[in-house]
Amino acid sequence: MDTENQDFLRDDDLSEIKNLISDEQPAETVKGTEKKAEPPKEPGGFAYELYTLLHDLVYILACVTIFFVFAVRLVGVDGESMYPTLDNKDYLGLLSNVFYTNVERGDIVVLNVPYYQDKPIVKRVIATGGQTVNIDFEKGVVYVDGVAQDEPYINEATNESYAEIGESLQYPVTVPEGSLFVMGDNRNHSSDSRFAPIGVVDERDVLGKVLCVLFPGGDAVTGKRDLKRIGAVS
């Protein structure tokens, strides 16, 4: 046989052909035998769901705690000194003194005064630092800087001076800077700045400003809860 014109495959050529064949995709795939790529598995199951729920609850409780410690406080009213604006056992929302820094006349505030030690009291601001208070106890009229005050919120005229027990202030009273003159709306049944052992109070004793009634106590006259009182306090 004439071998001079024959083409022989070298070992290198065979290797190259094998590689080409192995890289080719099959022309047809039998239906139903192809494998689909599985999506990556995500965490699941009851344990994971419970962990996620507890994780979220911890964050929510932390935020609520911070909110009620630094922004809004909850306080209860003990007594009728602010009747009819507030009733005994009212639960109030209080803007904390962390954010309440500008006390104004007419605000209802909660204070810790030395006379009552650790028992907070709630009163209305009648005058701030630099203002002068005078009271005509016979007529029941309160004057601030010589102007008679219109006080539609009080229960009755201001006749109680504490002079009969020797514990009255000397009027007129000029409130020192950084101090407040406060009184209860139930004027003749309130121990407040008219009572000398309390007197004018330091602004630093203010815990916060009353914003709203969250849950009403029983009315001083009827003893019934009036849910319509829930809301902002002025």
C-alpha positions in Angstrom: 0.0 0.0 0.0 1.2 3.4 -0.9 1.6 5.2 2.4 3.1 8.3 1.1 -0.2 10.0 0.4 -2.1 8.8 3.5 -2.9 11.3 6.3 -2.3 9.8 9.7 -3.7 11.3 12.9 -1.1 12.2 15.4 -1.7 11.7 19.2 -2.0 15.5 19.6 -4.8 15.6 17.0 -6.7 12.8 18.8 -6.5 14.6 22.1 -7.9 17.9 20.5 -10.8 16.0 18.9 -11.7 14.4 22.2 -11.7 17.8 24.0 -14.0 19.3 21.3 -16.5 16.4 21.6 -16.6 16.6 25.4 -17.3 20.4 25.2 -20.2 20.1 22.9 -23.8 20.2 24.2 -26.1 17.4 23.3 -28.3 18.2 20.3 -31.4 17.0 22.1 -32.5 16.5 25.6 -35.0 13.9 26.5 -38.1 15.7 27.8 -38.5 15.4 31.5 -35.0 14.5 32.2 -33.5 18.0 32.3 -32.5 19.3 35.8 -33.7 22.7 36.9 -31.4 24.9 39.0 -32.7 25.0 42.6 -33.1 28.4 44.2 -31.0 29.1 47.2 -32.7 28.0 50.4 -33.9 30.8 52.7 -34.1 30.5 56.5 -37.5 29.3 57.6 -39.4 27.3 60.1 -41.1 28.1 63.3 -37.9 28.6 65.3 -36.7 31.2 62.8 -40.1 33.0 62.8 -40.1 33.1 66.6 -36.6 34.5 66.7 -37.5 37.2 64.2 -40.6 38.1 66.3 -38.7 38.3 69.5 -35.9 40.3 67.8 -38.5 42.9 66.6 -40.3 43.0 70.0 -37.0 43.8 71.8 -36.4 46.8 69.5 -40.0 48.0 69.9 -39.9 47.7 73.7 -36.5 49.5 73.8 -37.9 52.4 71.7 -41.0 52.6 73.8 -39.0 52.6 77.0 -36.7 55.4 75.8 -39.7 57.4 74.6 -41.5 57.2 78.0 -38.4 57.9 80.0 -37.0 60.8 78.1 -40.0 62.3 76.2 -43.3 61.5 77.8 -44.0 60.4 81.4 -47.1 58.9 82.9 -48.3 60.3 86.2 -51.4 59.9 88.3 -53.3 62.7 90.1 -53.7 62.4 93.9 -56.3 64.8 95.3 -58.8 67.4 94.1 -56.6 70.5 94.1 -56.9 70.9 90.3 -60.6 70.3 90.1 -62.5 70.9 87.8 -59.6 70.7 85.2 -58.3 67.5 86.7 -59.9 64.9 88.9 -58.5 62.6 91.5 -57.0 59.4 90.0 -56.7 60.9 86.5 -53.8 59.4 84.6 -51.9 62.0 82.7 -49.4 62.2 79.8 -46.5 64.5 80.8 -44.0 66.2 78.4 -40.7 65.5 80.2 -38.5 68.3 81.4 -35.9 66.9 79.1 -37.8 68.6 76.3 -40.0 71.0 78.3 -37.6 73.9 79.0 -39.7 77.0 78.4 -42.3 77.3 81.2 -45.1 79.7 80.5 -47.8 81.3 82.5 -51.0 79.2 82.3 -49.1 75.9 81.9 -50.2 73.0 84.1 -47.0 71.4 85.5 -46.0 68.5 87.8 -43.4 69.5 90.4 -41.3 67.9 93.2 -41.2 70.6 95.9 -39.2 70.1 99.1 -42.2 70.5 101.3 -43.8 67.3 99.9 -40.4 65.5 99.7 -40.8 62.8 97.0 -44.5 63.3 96.4 -45.1 65.1 93.1 -47.8 67.8 92.9 -49.7 69.2 89.9 -50.5 72.9 89.7 -51.0 75.8 87.3 -48.3 78.4 86.6 -49.7 81.8 87.6 -46.5 83.8 87.2 -42.9 83.3 86.1 -39.7 85.0 87.1 -39.8 88.8 87.3 -43.6 89.0 87.4 -45.5 90.3 90.5 -48.5 88.6 92.0 -51.1 90.3 94.2 -54.4 88.7 95.4 -57.5 90.4 96.7 -58.7 87.6 98.9 -62.0 89.5 99.8 -63.0 89.8 96.2 -61.2 86.6 95.2 -59.3 88.2 92.3 -55.7 87.4 91.3 -53.5 90.2 89.8 -50.3 89.6 87.8 -48.3 92.8 87.1 -51.4 94.8 88.1 -53.7 93.1 85.7 -56.7 91.2 87.0 -56.6 87.6 85.6 -59.5 86.1 83.7 -59.6 82.5 85.1 -62.5 80.6 83.7 -60.8 77.3 84.7 -61.0 77.7 88.5 -63.6 76.1 90.7 -64.3 79.1 92.8 -62.9 82.6 93.6 -59.5 82.8 95.4 -60.4 83.5 99.0 -58.0 81.2 100.8 -54.8 83.0 102.0 -53.5 80.7 104.8 -53.3 83.9 106.9 -55.7 82.3 109.4 -53.1 79.7 110.3 -50.2 82.1 110.1 -48.7 80.6 106.9 -49.5 83.2 104.3 -47.0 85.1 102.1 -46.8 88.8 102.2 -48.3 90.4 99.1 -47.5 91.7 96.6 -45.0 88.9 95.7 -42.3 89.5 93.1 -41.3 86.1 91.7 -37.5 85.7 91.6 -35.9 84.8 88.2 -35.8 81.0 87.8 -38.8 80.6 90.0 -42.6 80.1 89.6 -45.8 81.1 91.4 -48.2 78.2 91.1 -51.8 77.5 92.3 -54.4 74.8 92.0 -57.6 75.4 90.1 -59.6 74.3 93.1 -58.4 77.5 94.8 -59.8 77.1 98.3 -58.7 73.4 98.6 -55.1 73.6 97.3 -51.8 73.9 99.1 -49.6 75.9 96.7 -47.5 79.0 96.5 -49.9 80.9 98.8 -48.9 78.5 101.5 -45.6 79.9 102.9 -43.9 76.5 103.5 -44.2 76.0 99.7 -44.0 79.6 98.5 -42.5 80.3 95.0 -41.0 77.1 93.6 -37.8 76.6 91.7 -38.2 75.9 87.9 -35.7 73.0 88.4 -38.4 71.3 90.5 -40.6 71.0 87.4 -40.8 67.4 86.2 -42.8 68.3 83.1 -45.9 69.9 81.5 -49.3 68.1 81.5 -50.3 67.4 77.9 -53.4 65.2 78.2 -55.7 63.0 80.2 -55.0 59.4 79.2 -57.6 57.8 81.5 -60.0 59.8 83.7 -60.6 59.3 87.4 -63.9 59.7 89.1 -65.6 63.1 89.2 -65.3 64.8 92.6 -69.1 65.4 92.7 -70.6 62.4 90.9 -67.8 59.9 91.3 -68.3 58.8 87.7 -65.6 58.5 85.1 -66.2 60.7 82.1 -64.4 59.1 79.1 -65.1 62.3 77.1 -62.4 64.0 79.2 -59.7 61.9 77.5 -57.6 64.2 75.4 -55.6 67.4 75.6 -55.5 69.5 78.8 -55.5 73.3 78.6 
